[in-house]
Amino acid sequence: MLILIRVDDRLLHGQVICSWVPYTRADALVVASDEAAGDRLAADIISACGCEELSVHVKSVAEAVRYFSGGAPEERVMLVVGDLRDAMRLYESGMRFKALNLGNIHREGGRRITPSIIVNDEDEELMDRFAAMGVDLEIRDVPRSEPVAYVSGRK
């Protein structure tokens, strides 16, 4: 069962492992990143973050779509993508989801929504598209933080 989709430009790090995994009670983490999946060393390092209680898998975006479209996994799975473009690729490839957690997006020179969410025009366009499709955008870096409502900065 897919329990959370998170956009995090750092992919897998302490906030995810130490905060989100216990909060969601995830059994597995899937990092969907063409870049990480194409770099054997990066994929091995990310996968090594797993343990007996948590399996960690690195897949390309297309592989992630196939993995989740093959029927719902029995385990509780948290999916992490590096940016909003990849989240939209998942959605447009048939993965329909009702909510998207925005944890870390750092675009130099972009609009600061929170200290961990700084977005550029392309990000805002994608966020507006998700909102128009009824996807709830949850801006929250860690579970103990209050979610911040997204208000479009586009004219």
C-alpha positions in Angstrom: 0.0 0.0 0.0 1.4 3.4 -1.0 1.1 5.5 2.2 3.0 8.8 1.3 4.5 10.5 -1.7 7.1 13.0 -0.8 9.0 15.6 -3.0 12.4 16.0 -1.5 15.4 17.3 -3.5 17.7 15.5 -1.1 15.9 12.2 -1.7 16.9 10.1 1.3 18.2 11.7 4.5 17.7 12.0 8.3 14.2 13.7 8.1 12.9 10.9 6.0 14.4 8.0 7.9 14.1 9.4 11.4 10.8 11.3 11.2 8.7 10.2 8.3 9.3 6.5 8.3 8.3 6.1 12.0 5.4 8.5 11.6 4.0 6.6 8.6 5.0 3.2 9.9 6.5 2.5 6.5 8.0 -1.0 5.8 9.6 0.1 2.6 10.9 3.2 0.9 11.1 3.7 -2.9 13.3 6.5 -4.2 12.1 7.2 -7.8 14.9 9.1 -9.5 16.3 8.5 -13.0 19.5 10.1 -11.9 20.0 8.0 -8.8 18.8 4.8 -10.6 21.4 5.5 -13.4 24.3 5.9 -10.9 25.2 2.5 -9.4 27.2 4.1 -6.6 24.4 6.5 -5.6 21.8 3.7 -5.8 23.9 1.4 -3.6 24.5 4.2 -1.0 20.7 5.0 -0.9 19.8 1.3 -0.7 22.3 0.8 2.1 20.0 3.0 4.3 17.7 0.1 4.6 17.7 -2.4 7.5 15.8 -5.4 8.7 12.7 -3.3 9.4 12.9 -1.1 6.3 13.7 -2.1 2.8 14.9 0.7 0.5 14.7 0.5 -3.3 16.0 2.9 -6.0 14.0 2.9 -9.2 13.8 5.1 -12.2 10.5 7.0 -12.5 9.2 4.6 -15.2 10.2 1.6 -13.0 8.4 3.1 -10.1 5.2 3.5 -12.2 5.5 -0.2 -13.3 6.1 -1.3 -9.7 3.0 0.4 -8.3 0.8 -0.4 -11.3 1.5 -4.1 -10.9 -1.0 -4.2 -8.0 -0.7 -2.6 -4.6 2.4 -3.8 -2.7 1.5 -5.6 0.6 4.0 -3.6 2.6 3.5 0.0 3.6 5.5 2.0 1.1 6.7 5.6 1.2 7.7 7.0 -2.2 10.2 9.8 -2.5 10.9 11.8 -5.7 13.4 14.6 -6.1 11.3 17.2 -7.7 7.8 18.2 -8.8 8.5 17.3 -12.5 9.0 13.6 -11.4 5.9 13.7 -9.3 3.9 15.0 -12.3 5.5 12.3 -14.5 4.2 9.7 -12.0 0.7 11.2 -12.1 0.6 11.5 -15.9 1.8 7.9 -16.2 -1.3 6.7 -14.5 -0.4 6.8 -10.8 -3.3 8.7 -9.3 -2.8 10.1 -5.8 -4.8 12.5 -3.6 -2.0 14.1 -1.7 1.6 15.1 -2.2 4.0 16.0 0.7 6.4 18.8 -0.2 9.3 18.5 2.1 12.4 20.1 0.5 12.6 22.1 -2.7 15.4 24.6 -3.0 15.4 26.7 -6.2 18.0 29.5 -6.1 16.3 32.8 -6.6 12.8 31.3 -6.3 9.9 32.3 -4.1 10.3 31.2 -0.5 7.2 29.6 0.9 8.9 28.1 3.9 12.6 27.7 4.8 12.6 24.3 3.1 10.3 25.2 0.1 11.7 27.7 -2.3 10.1 27.3 -5.7 10.6 28.7 -9.2 8.0 29.5 -11.9 8.0 25.9 -13.2 7.5 24.5 -9.7 4.6 26.9 -9.2 3.0 25.9 -12.5 3.2 22.2 -11.5 1.8 23.0 -8.0 -1.1 24.9 -9.6 -1.7 21.9 -12.0 -1.7 19.5 -9.1 -4.1 21.7 -7.1 -6.4 22.0 -10.1 -6.5 18.2 -10.4 -7.6 18.0 -6.8 -4.2 16.8 -5.3 -3.7 18.1 -1.8 -0.3 19.8 -1.5 0.9 19.3 2.0 3.9 21.6 2.7 5.6 20.1 5.7 9.2 19.2 6.3 8.7 16.9 9.3 5.5 15.3 10.8 5.6 17.5 14.0 5.4 20.7 11.9 2.1 22.2 11.1 1.3 21.9 7.4 1.5 25.2 5.5 -1.2 26.0 3.0 -0.1 26.5 -0.6 -1.2 29.8 -2.1 -0.2 30.3 -5.7 2.4 33.0 -6.4 1.5 33.1 -10.1 -0.5 35.9 -11.6 
